[in-house]
Amino acid sequence: MIAAMLAFATPAVAQPVASFDWFEYRGEDPVDRANKPGPDQYRNPILQGFYPDPSVTRVGSDFYLVTSTFSYFPGIPVFHSRDLVSWTQIGNAIDRPEQLDFKQLGLSRGVFAPTIQAKGGTFYILNTCVDCGGNFVITAKNPAGPWSDPVWLPDLVGGIDPSLFFDADGKTWILNNGPPEGEPQYQGHRAIWIQQFDLKALKTIGPRKVLVNGGVDFSKKPIWIEGPHIFKKDGWYYLSCAEGGTAEGHSQVILRSKSVTGPYEANPDNPILTQRGLPRDRANPITSAGHAQLVTTPDGKWWATFLAVRPYADDFYTIGRETFLMPVRWENGWPRITDPGQAIPWIHARPALPAQPAPLVPTNGGFTVRDEFDGTKLPPYWMMLRNPRSNWFALAGGALALTARPVGLGDNANPSFLARRQQHQNAVAETVVRFAPGKDGDRAGIAVLQNDDYWFFLGLKQVGGKLVVALDRREGPKASAAGETVAAVDAATFGIAPGKPLALRIEVQGNRYAFSYARVLGSPDVTMLAWRPLTQLTTDALTTKTAGGFVGSTFGVFAGSGE
């Protein structure tokens, strides 16, 4: 969880503070209403929103799962489940600013594709901090944390996606995607490497060896063989990898060998999971499936978690890559997740495990989550951009307070912005803010952000000595980092004075955004809102297709200073 205050020196210069009474997120998509799971079924995706690159492991009857967070902090959420369906976030593996430094990296840099594994009462997360240190391992006795500081793995330089394999003979091996031997032969030419690993010293030992060069069929110039995992079954070592890049050509392939160090033969019926080649005009498409990891249940059944996306049109999506679940069946000594031409199901029969209660914080389907800010810590799903450098937020008196600092949403830094994921194509985020600006440029309100270059901010702002309700946006790296004002109204004409409560709402339906504001009437316990539209617009700017990168949109609260 994010502590209410962080242990940094408080700025000496007094700056305005914005107070937020509560924050509510709600969402429901047409597919949620059309696909209601029965008591013996579950719904895909199991983790909606920006939860990509899932890695899952089992310890006894408990399953643990982690996903990528790139340059968001805290990083690498850790989830727990006992039925592979009902998931609860129990912590974040990167929750201390000193563990990793995301500097001013782009939001899609930072921590990529973690893997979680356990042996002998110790949990291991292997990961790559792209542009901020390379490959590393962290450990914990309790997956909820605390996790150790990183131990760096210099032998894996230039690589990503490390994972461990614990062999029955007591040896441990480390796998990763890395550059091929010699010069790459084409764009996206990569290789899968293996090396022995000293589990006590947490260091690589012995020679490194290439297991796969390029992909399962080098003659076809396969791209981005990555996300390797080895598991053993019936005397065979199986090597499971993603291939084809993380867009619509994404897939999962499998190879096997009688020796952990190869040579590996490819499944003649690869890929074992993909959505490429399906009709583009199909209803409610799920695309870009891959980056799978296989896991067994206590009774020996096989399942796989993997990422995929839900575009609202063509290849346009704002919610990022999400975590899905499907059973794995075995045919002629090979695993299979989807058949050729098979669409990933929205509803499927549950694993044969004791069904667990629904999580307190829903992870899929239509739902509402309201944060009252009445605790001492924020829930673990709240995030900020990069590492905090100072105390700029606090929880007190049933409200969230943000110091308005001269750090903007477009500054590739750590602004006073706390956010949670957009988890539906159709979603609404609302809050109530109280803010008295001290000078022109001071602002506070609600924002929806894809990355530093693409965002909308709706809130109170001082312009020319007057308080206004404004909508600012940034669309592209060439636009002003401070954004441009799209619409504004004089707050005084609406009866909004500095420091008085103002309700704010951002509503999105696919690529249609509506921005509204309201005076807060009645007592704090019985709040009545008279919503007024500020503006609405249609844009694909907050999609991965336009903005690039690997993250999804987040909704949050923001305060900034004009200094």
VOBADREN-21357 format. One record per residue (C-alpha): residue in one letter; x, y, z. Coordinates in steps of 0.25 Angstrom, whole numbers, padded with zeros to 4 digits, always signed. Example, Ala and Ser with C-alpha at 12.3 -4.5 7.8 and 13.67 -1.06 7.14 Angstrom:
<rs>
A+0049-0018+0031/S+0055-0004+0029/
</rs>
This chain:
<rs>
M+0000+0000+0000/I+0004+0014-0002/A+0007+0021+0012/A-0001+0033+0015/M+0012+0041+0016/L+0026+0037+0010/A+0039+0040+0018/F+0044+0052+0010/A+0047+0066+0014/T+0035+0075+0013/P+0037+0087+0003/A+0040+0100+0011/V+0032+0109+0002/A+0017+0108+0005/Q+0009+0103-0007/P-0006+0102-0009/V-0013+0089-0005/A-0024+0082-0012/S-0034+0073-0003/F-0042+0062-0009/D-0054+0057-0002/W-0055+0044-0009/F-0053+0037-0022/E-0062+0028-0030/Y-0060+0019-0042/R-0071+0011-0048/G-0071+0003-0061/E-0079-0007-0069/D-0078-0011-0084/P-0089-0017-0093/V-0081-0030-0093/D-0082-0030-0077/R-0098-0030-0078/A-0098-0040-0089/N-0089-0050-0083/K-0093-0053-0068/P-0085-0065-0062/G-0093-0076-0055/P-0089-0081-0042/D-0080-0091-0048/Q-0074-0081-0058/Y-0064-0070-0059/R-0063-0058-0067/N-0051-0053-0076/P-0043-0045-0074/I-0040-0049-0059/L-0032-0036-0057/Q-0038-0024-0065/G-0030-0012-0069/F-0016-0010-0070/Y-0011-0023-0064/P-0001-0028-0075/D+0009-0039-0075/P+0003-0048-0064/S+0012-0058-0057/V+0006-0069-0048/T+0011-0079-0038/R+0005-0089-0028/V+0009-0092-0014/G+0001-0103-0009/S-0014-0098-0010/D-0010-0084-0012/F-0008-0076-0026/Y+0000-0064-0027/L+0001-0054-0039/V+0009-0042-0043/T+0008-0033-0055/S+0016-0021-0061/T+0014-0007-0057/F+0026+0000-0065/S+0029+0014-0059/Y+0017+0014-0049/F+0020+0014-0034/P+0017+0005-0026/G+0021-0005-0036/I+0018-0020-0039/P+0005-0023-0032/V+0004-0036-0025/F-0009-0044-0025/H-0014-0056-0018/S-0025-0066-0021/R-0029-0080-0017/D-0038-0083-0029/L-0031-0076-0041/V-0043-0067-0042/S-0045-0058-0030/W-0032-0050-0029/T-0029-0040-0017/Q-0017-0031-0018/I-0008-0033-0006/G+0003-0023-0008/N+0013-0017-0018/A+0027-0023-0019/I+0033-0010-0022/D+0027-0001-0011/R+0040+0007-0006/P+0045+0018-0015/E+0059+0013-0012/Q+0057+0000-0018/L+0057+0005-0032/D+0059+0019-0038/F+0050+0021-0050/K+0056+0035-0052/Q+0049+0042-0064/L+0047+0030-0072/G+0036+0029-0082/L+0023+0023-0075/S+0025+0010-0083/R+0039+0008-0079/G+0043+0003-0064/V+0039-0011-0060/F+0035-0021-0071/A+0029-0035-0070/P+0032-0040-0056/T+0032-0055-0052/I+0028-0060-0039/Q+0033-0074-0034/A+0035-0080-0020/K+0044-0091-0014/G+0047-0095+0000/G+0039-0084+0007/T+0045-0073-0002/F+0038-0065-0013/Y+0046-0060-0024/I+0042-0049-0034/L+0051-0047-0046/N+0049-0035-0055/T+0056-0025-0064/C+0056-0010-0060/V+0058-0005-0075/D+0067+0007-0075/C+0069+0007-0060/G+0078-0004-0056/G+0075-0016-0065/N+0071-0030-0060/F+0069-0033-0045/V+0064-0043-0035/I+0056-0039-0022/T+0052-0049-0011/A+0042-0049+0001/K+0037-0060+0011/N+0023-0054+0010/P+0018-0051-0004/A+0010-0039+0002/G+0024-0033+0005/P+0033-0027+0009/W+0041-0031-0003/S+0056-0029-0003/D+0065-0019-0011/P+0069-0023-0025/V+0080-0032-0027/W+0086-0029-0041/L+0089-0040-0051/P+0100-0034-0060/D+0101-0047-0069/L+0087-0044-0075/V+0091-0030-0080/G+0083-0026-0092/G+0072-0036-0089/I+0058-0036-0083/D+0048-0046-0077/P+0056-0054-0068/S+0050-0066-0061/L+0055-0078-0052/F+0054-0093-0054/F+0056-0102-0042/D+0060-0116-0047/A+0058-0129-0039/D+0073-0131-0038/G+0074-0118-0029/K+0080-0109-0040/T+0073-0096-0043/W+0074-0090-0057/I+0071-0076-0062/L+0064-0072-0075/N+0063-0059-0083/N+0061-0053-0096/G+0073-0046-0101/P+0081-0042-0114/P+0084-0053-0123/E+0099-0058-0125/G+0105-0049-0135/E+0098-0038-0142/P+0083-0039-0143/Q+0078-0043-0157/Y+0065-0035-0157/Q+0057-0025-0148/G+0051-0033-0136/H+0062-0044-0137/R+0064-0049-0123/A+0068-0062-0115/I+0065-0070-0103/W+0077-0072-0094/I+0079-0081-0082/Q+0089-0081-0071/Q+0091-0088-0058/F+0087-0080-0045/D+0093-0081-0031/L+0080-0079-0023/K+0087-0077-0010/A+0097-0066-0015/L+0086-0061-0025/K+0096-0060-0037/T+0098-0067-0050/I+0109-0077-0052/G+0115-0085-0063/P+0113-0083-0078/R+0101-0077-0085/K+0095-0084-0097/V+0084-0081-0107/L+0072-0090-0107/V+0064-0083-0118/N+0069-0074-0129/G+0059-0065-0135/G+0047-0074-0132/V+0041-0087-0136/D+0044-0086-0151/F+0055-0077-0154/S+0052-0077-0169/K+0040-0069-0166/K+0048-0058-0159/P+0040-0059-0146/I+0040-0047-0137/W+0041-0045-0122/I+0042-0059-0116/E+0041-0055-0101/G+0035-0058-0088/P+0041-0072-0087/H+0037-0082-0076/I+0042-0097-0075/F+0033-0107-0068/K+0035-0122-0068/K+0025-0133-0071/D+0026-0148-0074/G+0041-0147-0075/W+0041-0136-0085/Y+0045-0121-0083/Y+0035-0112-0089/L+0040-0098-0093/S+0028-0088-0094/C+0030-0075-0101/A+0022-0063-0106/E+0025-0060-0121/G+0021-0050-0131/G+0021-0037-0123/T+0011-0032-0113/A+0001-0026-0124/E-0009-0034-0133/G+0001-0044-0137/H+0004-0048-0123/S+0004-0063-0120/Q+0009-0074-0111/V+0018-0085-0116/I+0024-0098-0109/L+0036-0106-0111/R+0042-0118-0104/S+0054-0126-0101/K+0059-0138-0093/S+0070-0129-0087/V+0068-0115-0080/T+0079-0109-0089/G+0073-0115-0102/P+0073-0117-0113/Y+0058-0113-0113/E+0048-0117-0124/A+0036-0109-0128/N+0022-0113-0127/P+0018-0116-0141/D+0005-0110-0138/N+0010-0097-0132/P+0004-0087-0128/I-0003-0092-0116/L-0010-0079-0114/T-0013-0067-0123/Q-0025-0059-0128/R-0018-0055-0141/G-0025-0059-0154/L-0039-0058-0148/P-0049-0049-0155/R-0047-0034-0152/D-0062-0031-0152/R-0066-0041-0142/A-0074-0036-0130/N-0067-0032-0117/P-0053-0037-0122/I-0042-0041-0112/T-0028-0039-0119/S-0013-0039-0117/A-0013-0052-0108/G+0000-0057-0103/H+0011-0056-0092/A+0005-0069-0085/Q+0009-0076-0073/L+0004-0090-0070/V+0001-0095-0056/T-0005-0108-0050/T-0016-0108-0039/P-0014-0118-0027/D-0022-0129-0035/G-0012-0128-0047/K-0021-0120-0056/W-0014-0110-0065/W-0018-0095-0067/A-0011-0083-0073/T-0012-0068-0071/F-0008-0059-0082/L-0010-0045-0087/A-0020-0040-0098/V-0027-0027-0101/R-0041-0023-0104/P-0042-0012-0115/Y-0054-0003-0116/A-0052-0003-0131/D-0041-0008-0140/D-0028-0008-0132/F-0032+0003-0123/Y-0033+0001-0108/T-0030+0010-0096/I-0031+0000-0085/G-0017-0006-0088/R-0014-0021-0088/E-0022-0030-0078/T-0020-0043-0071/F-0028-0055-0077/L-0030-0070-0072/M-0032-0082-0080/P-0031-0097-0078/V-0020-0105-0084/R-0022-0119-0090/W-0011-0129-0095/E-0011-0135-0109/N+0000-0145-0113/G+0010-0140-0103/W+0007-0125-0106/P-0001-0114-0098/R-0012-0106-0105/I-0019-0094-0101/T-0027-0090-0113/D-0030-0097-0125/P-0027-0091-0139/G-0038-0081-0142/Q-0044-0082-0128/A-0048-0069-0121/I-0045-0067-0106/P-0057-0069-0098/W-0063-0058-0090/I-0070-0069-0081/H-0064-0082-0077/A-0066-0094-0067/R-0058-0091-0054/P-0046-0099-0050/A-0050-0111-0041/L-0046-0104-0029/P-0054-0099-0016/A-0060-0086-0021/Q-0055-0074-0013/P-0063-0062-0009/A-0063-0050-0018/P-0052-0041-0015/L-0055-0028-0008/V-0050-0020-0019/P-0056-0025-0032/T-0046-0029-0043/N-0056-0031-0055/G-0070-0030-0060/G-0078-0017-0057/F-0075-0011-0044/T-0073+0001-0035/V-0062+0005-0026/R-0063+0017-0017/D-0051+0022-0009/E-0055+0030+0003/F-0041+0033+0007/D-0044+0030+0022/G-0032+0021+0025/T-0018+0023+0028/K-0013+0017+0015/L-0017+0017+0000/P-0022+0003-0005/P-0011-0004-0013/Y-0017-0001-0026/W-0014+0014-0026/M-0002+0018-0033/M+0007+0030-0037/L+0016+0034-0048/R+0030+0029-0045/N+0037+0030-0031/P+0033+0041-0021/R+0044+0051-0017/S+0036+0058-0006/N+0024+0058+0003/W+0013+0063-0006/F+0000+0055-0002/A-0007+0052+0012/L-0019+0045+0017/A-0025+0052+0028/G-0039+0056+0033/G-0046+0046+0023/A-0040+0053+0011/L-0028+0052+0001/A-0019+0065+0001/L-0010+0068-0010/T+0001+0079-0010/A+0000+0087-0023/R+0015+0086-0028/P+0021+0092-0041/V+0021+0078-0047/G+0011+0076-0058/L+0005+0063-0064/G+0014+0065-0077/D+0027+0067-0070/N+0032+0052-0070/A+0034+0054-0055/N+0026+0051-0042/P+0014+0061-0042/S+0004+0061-0030/F-0004+0051-0038/L-0010+0038-0031/A-0018+0029-0040/R-0025+0016-0042/R-0027+0008-0055/Q-0038+0010-0065/Q-0044-0005-0066/H-0055-0003-0075/Q-0058+0002-0089/N-0070+0010-0083/A-0066+0016-0070/V-0068+0028-0061/A-0059+0035-0051/E-0064+0045-0041/T-0058+0053-0029/V-0061+0065-0021/V-0049+0075-0020/R-0047+0087-0011/F-0036+0097-0015/A-0032+0111-0014/P-0021+0115-0024/G-0011+0125-0020/K-0007+0130-0034/D-0009+0128-0049/G-0006+0114-0053/D-0010+0107-0040/R-0020+0096-0043/A-0026+0084-0036/G-0036+0073-0041/I-0038+0060-0048/A-0030+0054-0060/V-0030+0043-0070/L-0016+0039-0074/Q-0010+0030-0085/N+0004+0035-0083/D+0011+0048-0081/D+0008+0052-0096/Y-0007+0049-0096/W-0016+0053-0085/F-0028+0061-0081/F-0029+0070-0068/L-0043+0075-0063/G-0043+0084-0051/L-0041+0097-0044/K-0031+0107-0049/Q-0027+0121-0048/V-0026+0129-0061/G-0023+0144-0061/G-0027+0145-0047/K-0040+0138-0048/L-0044+0124-0044/V-0049+0116-0055/V-0054+0102-0057/A-0045+0097-0069/L-0042+0085-0078/D-0028+0084-0082/R-0022+0074-0091/R-0009+0069-0097/E-0009+0061-0110/G+0005+0057-0114/P+0019+0060-0111/K+0020+0072-0119/A+0009+0079-0112/S+0012+0088-0100/A+0015+0079-0087/A+0005+0088-0079/G-0006+0085-0089/E-0016+0094-0096/T-0029+0099-0091/V-0041+0093-0098/A-0052+0099-0091/A-0054+0107-0078/V-0065+0115-0071/D-0064+0125-0060/A-0066+0118-0047/A-0072+0131-0040/T-0084+0131-0050/F-0087+0117-0045/G-0086+0121-0030/I-0073+0113-0028/A-0063+0121-0019/P-0049+0117-0015/G-0048+0106-0005/K-0063+0102-0007/P-0066+0088-0012/L-0067+0085-0027/A-0071+0071-0033/L-0064+0067-0045/R-0068+0056-0055/I-0061+0049-0067/E-0069+0039-0075/V-0063+0031-0086/Q-0070+0021-0096/G-0060+0016-0105/N-0054+0028-0111/R-0065+0038-0107/Y-0062+0046-0095/A-0071+0055-0087/F-0066+0065-0076/S-0076+0071-0066/Y-0076+0078-0053/A-0086+0081-0042/R-0088+0089-0029/V-0089+0081-0017/L-0102+0083-0010/G-0107+0078+0004/S-0099+0072+0015/P-0086+0063+0013/D-0094+0051+0017/V-0105+0054+0007/T-0098+0060-0005/M-0107+0065-0017/L-0100+0068-0030/A-0106+0077-0041/W-0097+0073-0053/R-0094+0083-0064/P-0087+0078-0076/L-0074+0086-0080/T-0071+0079-0093/Q-0070+0066-0100/L-0062+0061-0111/T-0058+0049-0119/T-0043+0044-0120/D-0034+0032-0121/A-0023+0040-0115/L-0023+0032-0102/T-0021+0018-0109/T-0009+0010-0110/K-0010+0011-0125/T-0008+0026-0125/A+0000+0028-0112/G+0009+0016-0113/G+0015+0009-0102/F+0010-0003-0093/V+0001+0004-0082/G-0014+0006-0081/S-0021+0019-0077/T-0023+0023-0063/F-0033+0032-0055/G-0028+0040-0044/V-0027+0053-0036/F-0016+0064-0039/A-0011+0077-0033/G-0001+0086-0040/S+0005+0100-0037/G+0008+0111-0047/E+0022+0113-0042/
</rs>
